[in-house]
């Protein structure tokens, strides 16, 4: 439900003439980071005991001279409707839209061991050829016994693990018998 509401605000923001999505996203990133990092602020924003006008005065009003006036108007509307908690989701939706427009996506590559940067570059190149988009992979440590590559915005997931190879081999042997 929240995602659908945030999509409506994102669509409205994308439809504003003369406003750069990148600039709006950068400004929203700072606000979203503040909201996500402070549990007290999250409680304040989500509290039904605090009026919308108090939330506006405390959270949005101090930003008036620091952000784009059109973004300020959107945040004011979100405050009036009790939707300030959707700012991080709105930022996430704008991130995906910017990536789609620029045809540049970020994925992750997980492994329990360090992966050679040349191998990562080679994998990025192969995925770019396969998908027709620019893909940047970020390395993450995990406890899987193998390698997992995921570009969630494109729905791509590759998994090479000893466990999956072992189970596939066992399945193949069982079918042969």
Order of alpha helices (4+ residues) and beta strands (2+ residues): alpha-alpha-alpha-alpha-alpha-alpha-beta-alpha-beta-beta-beta-alpha
